């Protein structure tokens, strides 16, 4: 048995209790750990020093000295809990475990799950027992964020509120220590006060000084709800733009947050992507207009034509279009090309997306698939080179597939433009080959990974499951973070 505490009215009664425990332990083949045992002798509210109590088997248990304390259930105490020492001990262990987790090279979801389940209990174990102030817990939260920043997991100017929201809501899933304290204390008070027994009623009536203060009908604790965090995040001028787009009617929210709920990104990569979405990366426009620093120009360092904003870097810079944007766009198109060839039996290539090179034309008895090829028609069509064109010979139909990776704000317009752009081509192809059916399938994922509302429908019309969407999203967000990092480190 571990951590047994006995109460007695005097020394003689305590001796009898200890002898019962000692004899019972001997009878079941156990032994008392006398080196960890101590006696606290209290008279008139003060600890009285003494020698020891001797048991029937000549074993001795020493008295605790007035300046000493002992650990009971992990908390240092004597006549009362040594609050300062206990808090320091809990914080030291919490930050030690947090540091070890940050050094462990986990993926993002595993890192935050480890903090919540392995580090946080080191301090939350004391909630309801040790009295913490809101300022003390807020300081621990601040120090936690500083450590996350030091290891590159959290950008210092990224949304703090977002850090504590659930991942399926667009947050990163870290538990807020102050909010955890509030919930645990209220739950413990509710447990004790709901018990209808003389013992629990006596406890509640007598408790006026512990962290729970059960004798009081209610206590004041600083409260911050998840709803408040979400509302504040949405209301921010910069931070709120991403959740505003995320909650738009034209966006598939669940699919848009796959990279967060799956948590496969490295914490540093996810932190960089979140900073891009929160629009706090140090572009020239951000440095000059938001931080107030005096710099020579706020124009783009690559093209020198437009304001250097994060939107310009990720989707509008003409100097990045030939390589960075094109590679990002092609990565999405390659994923769909690979999946279509497998589904139609045109190819069984199993190479990774980095090694995969689509062939210009693949054909079998049922299908013909073109990749980035000019489609010849009887009359001149201005837009006649979509990313993919799939002919179904049996059904006499064609599917024109085009990929776009626009800025978050341009998703709706991009979808409409694709439909309009290839309308004439679809009509001309139908006439030339005598087809029964034509369809235009835009596949659109924004630079920040937002998935346009028709993506699932259009993917299924290609007779594919939804897995290519998450794979394409991964390629997009990785390409975006890579492009921004390279851009900002260039001269």
The 8 nearest C-alpha neighbors of each residue, nearest first, counted from 0:
[[1, 2, 3, 29, 31, 24, 30, 32],
 [0, 2, 3, 72, 32, 4, 71, 31],
 [3, 1, 71, 4, 72, 0, 70, 36],
 [4, 2, 1, 5, 0, 71, 72, 36],
 [3, 5, 2, 6, 71, 1, 36, 38],
 [6, 4, 3, 7, 16, 13, 17, 38],
 [7, 5, 4, 8, 13, 16, 12, 9],
 [8, 6, 13, 9, 12, 5, 10, 16],
 [7, 9, 12, 6, 10, 13, 11, 41],
 [10, 8, 12, 11, 7, 13, 40, 14],
 [9, 11, 13, 12, 14, 8, 7, 52],
 [12, 10, 14, 13, 9, 15, 8, 7],
 [11, 13, 15, 14, 10, 9, 7, 16],
 [14, 12, 10, 16, 7, 11, 15, 17],
 [13, 15, 11, 17, 12, 16, 10, 18],
 [14, 16, 18, 12, 13, 17, 19, 11],
 [17, 15, 13, 19, 18, 14, 12, 20],
 [16, 18, 20, 14, 19, 15, 21, 13],
 [17, 19, 21, 15, 20, 16, 22, 54],
 [18, 20, 16, 22, 17, 21, 23, 15],
 [21, 19, 17, 23, 18, 22, 24, 16],
 [20, 22, 18, 24, 19, 23, 17, 25],
 [21, 23, 25, 19, 24, 20, 18, 26],
 [24, 22, 26, 20, 25, 21, 19, 27],
 [23, 25, 29, 21, 27, 22, 26, 30],
 [24, 26, 22, 28, 23, 29, 27, 30],
 [25, 27, 23, 24, 28, 22, 29, 21],
 [28, 26, 24, 25, 29, 23, 22, 30],
 [27, 29, 25, 26, 24, 30, 23, 22],
 [30, 28, 24, 25, 27, 31, 26, 23],
 [31, 29, 24, 25, 32, 28, 21, 33],
 [30, 32, 33, 21, 29, 24, 36, 20],
 [31, 33, 34, 35, 30, 36, 1, 29],
 [32, 34, 36, 35, 31, 60, 59, 37],
 [35, 33, 32, 36, 60, 37, 31, 61],
 [36, 34, 33, 32, 37, 69, 31, 70],
 [37, 35, 33, 34, 60, 32, 38, 61],
 [36, 38, 61, 62, 63, 60, 39, 35],
 [39, 37, 62, 63, 61, 40, 60, 36],
 [38, 40, 63, 62, 41, 46, 37, 77],
 [39, 41, 47, 46, 38, 42, 62, 48],
 [42, 40, 46, 45, 47, 44, 39, 43],
 [41, 43, 44, 45, 46, 47, 40, 9],
 [42, 44, 45, 41, 46, 47, 40, 78],
 [43, 45, 42, 41, 46, 78, 47, 40],
 [46, 44, 41, 42, 43, 47, 78, 40],
 [45, 47, 41, 65, 40, 42, 48, 39],
 [48, 46, 40, 41, 45, 49, 42, 65],
 [47, 49, 64, 65, 46, 62, 63, 40],
 [50, 48, 62, 51, 47, 64, 61, 63],
 [49, 51, 62, 61, 48, 52, 60, 63],
 [52, 50, 61, 62, 60, 59, 49, 53],
 [51, 53, 60, 59, 61, 54, 14, 50],
 [54, 52, 59, 58, 57, 51, 60, 55],
 [53, 55, 57, 58, 56, 18, 59, 52],
 [56, 54, 57, 18, 53, 58, 21, 22],
 [55, 57, 54, 58, 53, 21, 18, 59],
 [58, 56, 54, 55, 53, 59, 52, 60],
 [59, 57, 54, 56, 53, 60, 55, 33],
 [58, 60, 53, 52, 51, 54, 61, 57],
 [59, 61, 51, 52, 37, 36, 33, 53],
 [62, 60, 51, 37, 50, 38, 59, 63],
 [63, 61, 38, 51, 49, 37, 50, 39],
 [62, 64, 39, 38, 37, 67, 61, 65],
 [63, 65, 67, 48, 66, 62, 47, 46],
 [66, 64, 46, 67, 48, 63, 47, 68],
 [65, 67, 64, 68, 63, 77, 46, 48],
 [68, 66, 64, 65, 63, 69, 77, 76],
 [67, 69, 77, 76, 75, 66, 70, 63],
 [70, 68, 75, 76, 77, 71, 67, 37],
 [69, 71, 75, 74, 73, 76, 72, 68],
 [70, 72, 73, 74, 2, 69, 75, 76],
 [73, 71, 74, 2, 70, 75, 1, 3],
 [72, 74, 71, 70, 75, 85, 125, 124],
 [75, 73, 70, 71, 72, 85, 76, 80],
 [76, 74, 70, 69, 81, 85, 68, 80],
 [75, 77, 80, 81, 68, 79, 69, 70],
 [78, 76, 68, 79, 69, 80, 39, 67],
 [79, 77, 76, 46, 80, 39, 41, 45],
 [78, 80, 77, 76, 81, 82, 75, 68],
 [79, 81, 76, 82, 75, 77, 78, 74],
 [82, 80, 76, 84, 75, 83, 85, 79],
 [81, 83, 85, 80, 84, 86, 129, 130],
 [84, 82, 86, 85, 81, 87, 88, 80],
 [83, 85, 87, 86, 82, 81, 88, 75],
 [84, 86, 82, 88, 83, 87, 75, 81],
 [87, 85, 89, 83, 88, 84, 82, 90],
 [88, 86, 90, 84, 85, 89, 91, 83],
 [87, 89, 85, 91, 86, 90, 84, 92],
 [90, 88, 122, 86, 92, 91, 87, 121],
 [91, 89, 93, 87, 92, 88, 94, 86],
 [90, 92, 88, 94, 93, 89, 87, 95],
 [91, 93, 95, 89, 90, 94, 96, 88],
 [94, 92, 90, 118, 121, 96, 95, 91],
 [95, 93, 97, 96, 91, 92, 98, 90],
 [96, 94, 92, 98, 93, 97, 91, 99],
 [95, 97, 99, 98, 93, 118, 94, 100],
 [98, 96, 94, 100, 99, 95, 118, 93],
 [97, 99, 101, 95, 96, 100, 94, 102],
 [98, 100, 96, 102, 97, 101, 103, 95],
 [101, 99, 103, 97, 102, 98, 96, 110],
 [102, 100, 98, 99, 103, 97, 104, 150],
 [101, 103, 99, 100, 104, 98, 105, 150],
 [102, 104, 100, 101, 105, 99, 110, 98],
 [105, 103, 102, 106, 101, 100, 265, 110],
 [106, 104, 110, 103, 109, 107, 265, 266],
 [107, 105, 265, 109, 263, 108, 264, 266],
 [106, 108, 266, 110, 265, 262, 109, 264],
 [107, 109, 262, 110, 111, 106, 112, 263],
 [110, 108, 112, 106, 107, 111, 105, 113],
 [111, 109, 107, 113, 108, 112, 105, 106],
 [110, 112, 114, 113, 108, 109, 173, 115],
 [111, 113, 109, 115, 110, 114, 116, 108],
 [114, 112, 110, 116, 111, 117, 115, 109],
 [113, 115, 118, 111, 112, 117, 116, 119],
 [116, 114, 112, 119, 113, 117, 174, 118],
 [115, 117, 113, 114, 112, 118, 119, 120],
 [116, 118, 113, 114, 119, 115, 120, 121],
 [119, 117, 114, 93, 96, 121, 120, 97],
 [118, 120, 115, 121, 122, 117, 114, 123],
 [121, 119, 123, 122, 124, 118, 117, 116],
 [122, 120, 93, 119, 118, 124, 89, 123],
 [121, 123, 89, 120, 124, 119, 125, 93],
 [122, 124, 120, 126, 125, 121, 119, 180],
 [125, 123, 122, 120, 126, 121, 128, 119],
 [124, 126, 123, 128, 129, 122, 127, 89],
 [127, 125, 123, 128, 124, 180, 129, 184],
 [126, 128, 210, 184, 211, 129, 125, 130],
 [129, 127, 125, 126, 210, 130, 209, 211],
 [130, 128, 125, 210, 126, 127, 131, 82],
 [129, 131, 210, 128, 132, 127, 209, 126],
 [132, 130, 129, 135, 133, 136, 126, 210],
 [131, 133, 135, 134, 136, 130, 137, 220],
 [132, 134, 136, 135, 137, 131, 221, 177],
 [135, 133, 137, 132, 136, 138, 131, 139],
 [136, 134, 138, 132, 137, 133, 139, 131],
 [137, 135, 139, 133, 138, 177, 134, 140],
 [136, 138, 140, 134, 139, 135, 133, 141],
 [137, 139, 141, 135, 136, 140, 134, 142],
 [138, 140, 136, 142, 137, 141, 143, 135],
 [141, 139, 143, 137, 138, 142, 176, 144],
 [142, 140, 138, 144, 143, 139, 137, 145],
 [141, 143, 145, 139, 144, 140, 138, 146],
 [144, 142, 140, 146, 141, 145, 139, 147],
 [143, 145, 147, 141, 146, 142, 148, 140],
 [146, 144, 142, 148, 143, 147, 149, 141],
 [145, 147, 149, 143, 148, 144, 142, 150],
 [148, 146, 144, 152, 150, 153, 145, 149],
 [149, 147, 153, 151, 145, 146, 150, 152],
 [150, 148, 146, 147, 151, 145, 152, 153],
 [149, 151, 147, 148, 152, 146, 101, 267],
 [152, 150, 148, 267, 149, 153, 147, 154],
 [151, 153, 267, 147, 270, 266, 148, 150],
 [154, 152, 148, 270, 147, 151, 155, 157],
 [153, 155, 157, 156, 148, 274, 270, 152],
 [156, 154, 157, 148, 153, 145, 144, 158],
 [157, 155, 154, 279, 158, 274, 159, 280],
 [158, 156, 154, 274, 155, 277, 159, 279],
 [157, 159, 161, 160, 238, 156, 162, 277],
 [160, 158, 162, 161, 157, 163, 156, 232],
 [161, 159, 228, 162, 158, 163, 232, 164],
 [160, 162, 170, 164, 158, 163, 159, 232],
 [161, 163, 171, 159, 160, 170, 164, 173],
 [164, 162, 173, 161, 172, 160, 174, 175],
 [165, 163, 170, 161, 172, 162, 171, 166],
 [166, 164, 172, 170, 168, 167, 171, 169],
 [165, 167, 170, 171, 169, 168, 172, 260],
 [166, 168, 165, 169, 260, 256, 253, 170],
 [169, 167, 166, 165, 170, 164, 256, 252],
 [168, 170, 166, 167, 256, 165, 171, 164],
 [171, 169, 164, 166, 161, 165, 162, 168],
 [172, 170, 162, 166, 173, 164, 165, 163],
 [171, 173, 165, 166, 164, 163, 170, 174],
 [174, 172, 163, 111, 171, 162, 175, 115],
 [175, 173, 163, 115, 176, 172, 179, 178],
 [174, 176, 178, 177, 163, 179, 173, 140],
 [177, 175, 179, 178, 180, 174, 140, 136],
 [176, 178, 180, 179, 136, 175, 137, 181],
 [179, 177, 181, 175, 180, 176, 182, 223],
 [180, 178, 176, 182, 177, 181, 175, 183],
 [181, 179, 177, 183, 178, 182, 126, 184],
 [180, 182, 178, 179, 184, 183, 185, 177],
 [181, 183, 179, 185, 180, 184, 186, 178],
 [182, 184, 186, 180, 185, 181, 187, 179],
 [183, 185, 187, 127, 186, 181, 182, 180],
 [184, 186, 188, 182, 187, 183, 189, 181],
 [187, 185, 183, 189, 184, 188, 182, 190],
 [188, 186, 190, 184, 189, 185, 183, 191],
 [189, 187, 185, 191, 190, 186, 192, 184],
 [188, 190, 186, 192, 187, 191, 193, 185],
 [191, 189, 187, 193, 188, 192, 186, 194],
 [192, 190, 188, 193, 194, 189, 187, 199],
 [191, 193, 189, 194, 190, 188, 203, 213],
 [194, 192, 190, 191, 189, 195, 188, 199],
 [195, 193, 192, 191, 196, 199, 190, 200],
 [194, 196, 193, 197, 199, 200, 192, 198],
 [195, 197, 198, 199, 194, 200, 201, 193],
 [198, 196, 200, 199, 201, 195, 202, 194],
 [197, 199, 201, 196, 200, 202, 195, 203],
 [200, 198, 202, 201, 196, 197, 194, 203],
 [199, 201, 197, 203, 202, 198, 196, 204],
 [200, 202, 204, 198, 199, 203, 197, 205],
 [203, 201, 199, 205, 200, 204, 206, 198],
 [202, 204, 213, 214, 200, 206, 201, 205],
 [205, 203, 214, 201, 202, 206, 200, 213],
 [204, 206, 202, 203, 201, 207, 214, 213],
 [207, 205, 214, 213, 203, 212, 204, 208],
 [206, 208, 212, 214, 205, 209, 213, 215],
 [207, 209, 212, 206, 210, 211, 213, 214],
 [210, 208, 212, 211, 207, 206, 128, 130],
 [209, 211, 130, 127, 128, 212, 129, 208],
 [210, 212, 209, 213, 127, 188, 184, 128],
 [213, 211, 207, 209, 206, 214, 208, 210],
 [212, 214, 203, 206, 215, 211, 188, 207],
 [215, 213, 204, 203, 206, 207, 212, 205],
 [214, 216, 217, 213, 212, 218, 207, 206],
 [215, 217, 214, 218, 213, 212, 192, 188],
 [218, 216, 215, 219, 213, 212, 214, 188],
 [217, 219, 220, 215, 216, 212, 211, 213],
 [218, 220, 221, 217, 222, 181, 185, 215],
 [221, 219, 222, 218, 181, 133, 132, 184],
 [220, 222, 133, 219, 223, 181, 177, 178],
 [223, 221, 220, 224, 181, 178, 177, 182],
 [224, 222, 178, 227, 225, 221, 228, 177],
 [223, 225, 227, 226, 222, 228, 178, 229],
 [226, 224, 228, 227, 229, 164, 223, 163],
 [225, 227, 229, 224, 228, 230, 223, 231],
 [228, 226, 230, 224, 225, 229, 231, 223],
 [227, 229, 225, 160, 231, 226, 230, 232],
 [230, 228, 232, 226, 227, 231, 233, 225],
 [229, 231, 227, 233, 232, 228, 226, 234],
 [232, 230, 234, 228, 233, 229, 227, 235],
 [233, 231, 229, 234, 230, 239, 235, 160],
 [234, 232, 239, 230, 231, 235, 242, 229],
 [233, 235, 231, 232, 239, 230, 236, 238],
 [236, 234, 239, 238, 237, 232, 233, 231],
 [235, 237, 239, 238, 234, 240, 233, 232],
 [238, 236, 239, 235, 240, 277, 278, 279],
 [237, 239, 277, 235, 240, 236, 158, 232],
 [238, 240, 233, 235, 237, 234, 242, 241],
 [241, 239, 243, 238, 242, 237, 244, 236],
 [240, 242, 244, 243, 239, 276, 245, 238],
 [243, 241, 245, 244, 239, 240, 233, 246],
 [244, 242, 240, 241, 245, 246, 239, 247],
 [243, 245, 247, 241, 242, 246, 240, 407],
 [244, 246, 242, 243, 247, 241, 252, 250],
 [247, 245, 243, 244, 242, 248, 252, 250],
 [248, 246, 244, 249, 245, 250, 243, 252],
 [249, 247, 250, 246, 452, 251, 245, 244],
 [248, 250, 452, 247, 451, 411, 251, 410],
 [251, 249, 451, 452, 248, 247, 450, 252],
 [252, 250, 452, 450, 254, 253, 255, 451],
 [251, 253, 255, 254, 250, 245, 256, 246],
 [254, 252, 255, 256, 251, 257, 167, 168],
 [253, 255, 257, 256, 252, 251, 450, 469],
 [254, 256, 449, 252, 450, 253, 257, 448],
 [257, 255, 259, 254, 253, 258, 260, 252],
 [258, 256, 260, 254, 259, 261, 255, 469],
 [257, 259, 261, 256, 262, 260, 263, 473],
 [260, 258, 262, 256, 257, 261, 166, 171],
 [259, 261, 257, 262, 166, 258, 167, 256],
 [262, 260, 258, 259, 263, 257, 108, 256],
 [261, 263, 108, 259, 107, 260, 264, 258],
 [262, 264, 261, 106, 107, 265, 258, 108],
 [265, 263, 262, 107, 269, 106, 268, 266],
 [264, 266, 106, 268, 107, 267, 269, 263],
 [267, 265, 107, 269, 152, 268, 106, 270],
 [266, 268, 152, 270, 151, 265, 269, 271],
 [269, 267, 271, 265, 270, 266, 264, 272],
 [268, 270, 272, 266, 271, 267, 264, 273],
 [271, 269, 267, 152, 153, 273, 268, 272],
 [270, 272, 274, 268, 269, 273, 267, 275],
 [271, 273, 269, 275, 274, 270, 480, 268],
 [272, 274, 276, 270, 275, 271, 277, 269],
 [275, 273, 277, 271, 272, 276, 157, 279],
 [276, 274, 278, 272, 273, 277, 280, 271],
 [275, 277, 273, 278, 274, 241, 272, 447],
 [276, 278, 238, 274, 275, 279, 273, 157],
 [279, 277, 275, 276, 280, 274, 237, 309],
 [278, 280, 274, 277, 156, 281, 275, 157],
 [279, 281, 278, 282, 274, 275, 309, 285],
 [282, 280, 285, 286, 279, 283, 487, 284],
 [283, 281, 285, 284, 308, 280, 307, 286],
 [282, 284, 297, 286, 285, 307, 287, 281],
 [283, 285, 297, 287, 282, 307, 286, 308],
 [286, 284, 282, 289, 283, 288, 287, 281],
 [287, 285, 290, 283, 284, 281, 289, 292],
 [288, 286, 291, 292, 284, 285, 289, 290],
 [287, 289, 291, 285, 284, 286, 290, 292],
 [290, 288, 285, 291, 286, 287, 284, 292],
 [289, 291, 286, 292, 287, 288, 285, 293],
 [292, 290, 287, 288, 289, 286, 293, 285],
 [293, 291, 287, 290, 286, 294, 288, 289],
 [292, 294, 287, 291, 295, 286, 296, 288],
 [295, 293, 296, 292, 287, 297, 286, 283],
 [294, 296, 293, 297, 287, 298, 283, 292],
 [297, 295, 298, 294, 283, 287, 299, 284],
 [296, 298, 283, 284, 306, 307, 299, 287],
 [299, 297, 306, 307, 303, 305, 296, 300],
 [298, 300, 307, 303, 301, 302, 306, 305],
 [299, 301, 303, 302, 298, 307, 490, 283],
 [302, 300, 299, 303, 318, 316, 319, 486],
 [301, 303, 304, 299, 300, 318, 316, 317],
 [304, 302, 299, 298, 300, 301, 305, 306],
 [305, 303, 302, 298, 299, 306, 301, 316],
 [306, 304, 298, 299, 303, 307, 302, 311],
 [305, 307, 298, 299, 308, 297, 284, 304],
 [306, 308, 299, 298, 284, 283, 297, 282],
 [309, 307, 311, 310, 284, 306, 282, 312],
 [308, 310, 312, 311, 313, 278, 282, 307],
 [311, 309, 313, 308, 312, 314, 406, 315],
 [310, 312, 315, 308, 309, 314, 316, 313],
 [313, 311, 309, 310, 316, 314, 315, 308],
 [314, 312, 310, 311, 309, 479, 315, 446],
 [313, 315, 311, 312, 406, 310, 405, 316],
 [316, 314, 311, 317, 312, 313, 310, 320],
 [315, 317, 318, 319, 311, 312, 314, 320],
 [318, 316, 320, 319, 315, 302, 321, 301],
 [317, 319, 316, 320, 302, 301, 321, 322],
 [320, 318, 323, 317, 316, 321, 322, 324],
 [319, 321, 324, 317, 322, 318, 323, 325],
 [322, 320, 325, 319, 324, 323, 318, 317],
 [321, 323, 325, 320, 324, 326, 319, 318],
 [324, 322, 326, 319, 325, 320, 327, 482],
 [325, 323, 320, 327, 326, 322, 328, 319],
 [324, 326, 328, 322, 327, 323, 321, 329],
 [327, 325, 329, 323, 328, 324, 322, 330],
 [328, 326, 324, 330, 325, 329, 478, 475],
 [327, 329, 325, 326, 330, 331, 324, 404],
 [330, 328, 332, 326, 331, 327, 333, 325],
 [329, 331, 333, 327, 328, 332, 326, 334],
 [332, 330, 471, 334, 329, 333, 328, 335],
 [331, 333, 329, 335, 334, 330, 336, 402],
 [334, 332, 336, 330, 335, 331, 329, 337],
 [335, 333, 337, 331, 332, 336, 338, 330],
 [334, 336, 338, 332, 337, 333, 339, 467],
 [335, 337, 333, 339, 334, 338, 332, 340],
 [336, 338, 334, 340, 335, 339, 333, 341],
 [339, 337, 335, 341, 340, 336, 342, 334],
 [340, 338, 342, 336, 341, 337, 335, 343],
 [341, 339, 345, 346, 343, 337, 338, 342],
 [342, 340, 344, 338, 347, 339, 343, 346],
 [341, 343, 339, 340, 344, 338, 463, 462],
 [344, 342, 340, 345, 341, 339, 366, 346],
 [343, 345, 341, 346, 342, 340, 347, 363],
 [344, 346, 340, 343, 361, 341, 363, 362],
 [347, 345, 340, 344, 341, 348, 343, 337],
 [348, 346, 341, 349, 344, 340, 345, 337],
 [347, 349, 346, 350, 337, 341, 355, 340],
 [350, 348, 347, 351, 355, 337, 352, 346],
 [351, 349, 355, 348, 354, 352, 353, 356],
 [352, 350, 353, 354, 355, 349, 348, 334],
 [351, 353, 355, 354, 350, 334, 333, 330],
 [354, 352, 351, 355, 350, 330, 356, 333],
 [355, 353, 351, 352, 350, 356, 349, 357],
 [354, 356, 352, 353, 350, 351, 357, 333],
 [355, 357, 354, 358, 333, 352, 353, 337],
 [358, 356, 355, 359, 370, 333, 336, 337],
 [357, 359, 360, 356, 370, 361, 369, 368],
 [358, 360, 370, 369, 357, 372, 371, 361],
 [359, 361, 369, 358, 368, 370, 362, 367],
 [362, 360, 368, 367, 345, 369, 358, 359],
 [361, 363, 367, 366, 368, 345, 360, 364],
 [364, 362, 366, 365, 345, 367, 361, 344],
 [363, 365, 366, 362, 392, 367, 393, 391],
 [366, 364, 392, 363, 393, 391, 367, 362],
 [367, 365, 391, 363, 390, 362, 392, 364],
 [366, 368, 362, 390, 361, 389, 363, 369],
 [367, 369, 389, 361, 360, 388, 390, 362],
 [370, 368, 360, 388, 387, 359, 372, 389],
 [369, 371, 359, 387, 372, 386, 360, 358],
 [372, 370, 386, 385, 387, 384, 369, 373],
 [371, 373, 370, 384, 369, 374, 359, 385],
 [372, 374, 384, 383, 375, 371, 385, 382],
 [373, 375, 383, 372, 384, 376, 424, 428],
 [376, 374, 373, 377, 383, 379, 378, 428],
 [377, 375, 378, 427, 374, 428, 379, 431],
 [378, 376, 379, 431, 375, 427, 428, 380],
 [377, 379, 376, 380, 427, 375, 424, 431],
 [380, 378, 381, 376, 377, 375, 383, 382],
 [379, 381, 382, 383, 378, 424, 423, 376],
 [382, 380, 383, 379, 424, 423, 420, 384],
 [383, 381, 380, 384, 421, 420, 424, 385],
 [382, 384, 374, 373, 380, 381, 424, 385],
 [385, 383, 373, 372, 382, 371, 374, 386],
 [386, 384, 401, 387, 371, 383, 400, 399],
 [385, 387, 371, 401, 370, 400, 384, 402],
 [388, 386, 370, 400, 369, 385, 371, 399],
 [387, 389, 399, 369, 368, 398, 400, 390],
 [390, 388, 368, 398, 397, 367, 369, 387],
 [389, 391, 397, 367, 366, 396, 392, 368],
 [392, 390, 366, 396, 395, 394, 393, 365],
 [391, 393, 395, 365, 394, 366, 390, 396],
 [394, 392, 395, 391, 365, 366, 396, 364],
 [393, 395, 396, 391, 392, 435, 436, 434],
 [396, 394, 392, 434, 391, 393, 435, 436],
 [395, 397, 436, 391, 434, 394, 437, 435],
 [396, 398, 390, 437, 389, 391, 399, 438],
 [399, 397, 438, 389, 388, 439, 437, 400],
 [398, 400, 388, 439, 440, 387, 438, 397],
 [401, 399, 440, 387, 441, 388, 386, 439],
 [400, 402, 386, 441, 385, 442, 387, 440],
 [403, 401, 442, 443, 441, 332, 386, 328],
 [402, 404, 443, 405, 442, 328, 444, 401],
 [403, 405, 445, 444, 446, 443, 328, 402],
 [406, 404, 445, 409, 446, 403, 410, 314],
 [405, 407, 409, 408, 445, 446, 314, 310],
 [408, 406, 445, 409, 410, 405, 244, 446],
 [407, 409, 406, 410, 244, 411, 405, 412],
 [410, 408, 406, 412, 407, 411, 413, 405],
 [409, 411, 413, 412, 407, 408, 405, 414],
 [412, 410, 414, 413, 409, 415, 249, 408],
 [411, 413, 415, 409, 414, 410, 416, 408],
 [412, 414, 416, 410, 411, 415, 409, 417],
 [415, 413, 417, 411, 416, 412, 441, 410],
 [416, 414, 412, 418, 417, 413, 419, 411],
 [415, 417, 413, 419, 414, 418, 420, 412],
 [418, 416, 420, 414, 419, 415, 441, 413],
 [419, 417, 415, 416, 420, 421, 422, 439],
 [420, 418, 416, 422, 417, 421, 415, 423],
 [419, 421, 417, 418, 416, 422, 382, 423],
 [422, 420, 424, 423, 419, 418, 425, 417],
 [423, 421, 425, 419, 424, 420, 418, 426],
 [422, 424, 426, 425, 421, 427, 380, 420],
 [425, 423, 427, 421, 426, 422, 428, 383],
 [424, 426, 422, 428, 423, 427, 437, 421],
 [427, 425, 423, 429, 424, 428, 430, 422],
 [428, 426, 424, 430, 429, 425, 423, 431],
 [429, 427, 431, 425, 430, 426, 424, 432],
 [430, 428, 434, 426, 427, 433, 432, 431],
 [429, 431, 427, 433, 428, 432, 426, 434],
 [430, 432, 428, 429, 433, 427, 376, 377],
 [433, 431, 434, 429, 430, 428, 395, 427],
 [434, 432, 430, 429, 431, 435, 395, 428],
 [433, 435, 429, 395, 396, 432, 436, 430],
 [436, 434, 395, 396, 433, 437, 429, 394],
 [435, 437, 396, 434, 397, 395, 438, 429],
 [438, 436, 397, 396, 398, 425, 429, 439],
 [439, 437, 398, 399, 440, 397, 436, 425],
 [438, 440, 399, 398, 400, 418, 441, 437],
 [439, 441, 400, 457, 399, 442, 438, 401],
 [440, 442, 401, 400, 402, 443, 417, 414],
 [443, 441, 402, 454, 401, 403, 440, 444],
 [442, 444, 403, 451, 402, 404, 441, 450],
 [445, 443, 450, 404, 449, 448, 451, 403],
 [446, 444, 404, 405, 449, 448, 407, 447],
 [445, 447, 448, 406, 404, 405, 479, 475],
 [448, 446, 445, 449, 476, 276, 407, 479],
 [447, 449, 445, 472, 446, 444, 476, 255],
 [450, 448, 255, 445, 444, 447, 451, 250],
 [451, 449, 444, 255, 251, 250, 448, 254],
 [450, 452, 250, 443, 453, 454, 249, 251],
 [451, 453, 250, 249, 251, 454, 450, 455],
 [454, 452, 456, 451, 455, 457, 442, 441],
 [453, 455, 457, 456, 452, 451, 442, 458],
 [456, 454, 458, 457, 453, 459, 465, 452],
 [455, 457, 459, 453, 458, 454, 460, 452],
 [456, 458, 460, 454, 459, 455, 440, 453],
 [459, 457, 455, 461, 460, 456, 463, 454],
 [458, 460, 462, 463, 461, 456, 457, 464],
 [461, 459, 457, 462, 458, 456, 463, 440],
 [460, 462, 459, 458, 463, 457, 339, 398],
 [463, 461, 459, 460, 458, 464, 342, 339],
 [464, 462, 459, 461, 458, 465, 460, 342],
 [463, 465, 466, 459, 462, 458, 467, 455],
 [464, 466, 467, 468, 455, 463, 458, 459],
 [465, 467, 468, 469, 464, 470, 463, 471],
 [468, 466, 470, 469, 465, 471, 334, 335],
 [469, 467, 471, 466, 470, 465, 472, 454],
 [470, 468, 472, 471, 467, 466, 473, 257],
 [471, 469, 467, 473, 472, 468, 466, 474],
 [472, 470, 331, 468, 474, 473, 469, 467],
 [471, 473, 469, 475, 470, 474, 448, 468],
 [472, 474, 470, 471, 475, 476, 477, 469],
 [473, 475, 471, 477, 472, 476, 478, 330],
 [474, 476, 472, 478, 473, 477, 327, 479],
 [477, 475, 479, 478, 473, 474, 448, 447],
 [478, 476, 474, 480, 479, 475, 481, 473],
 [477, 479, 481, 475, 476, 480, 327, 474],
 [478, 480, 476, 482, 481, 477, 475, 483],
 [481, 479, 483, 477, 482, 478, 272, 484],
 [480, 482, 478, 484, 479, 483, 477, 485],
 [481, 483, 479, 485, 484, 480, 478, 486],
 [482, 484, 486, 480, 485, 481, 487, 479],
 [483, 485, 481, 487, 486, 482, 480, 488],
 [486, 484, 482, 488, 483, 487, 481, 489],
 [485, 487, 483, 489, 484, 488, 482, 312],
 [488, 486, 484, 489, 485, 483, 282, 281],
 [489, 487, 485, 486, 484, 490, 483, 482],
 [490, 488, 486, 487, 485, 300, 484, 301],
 [489, 488, 300, 487, 486, 301, 485, 299]]
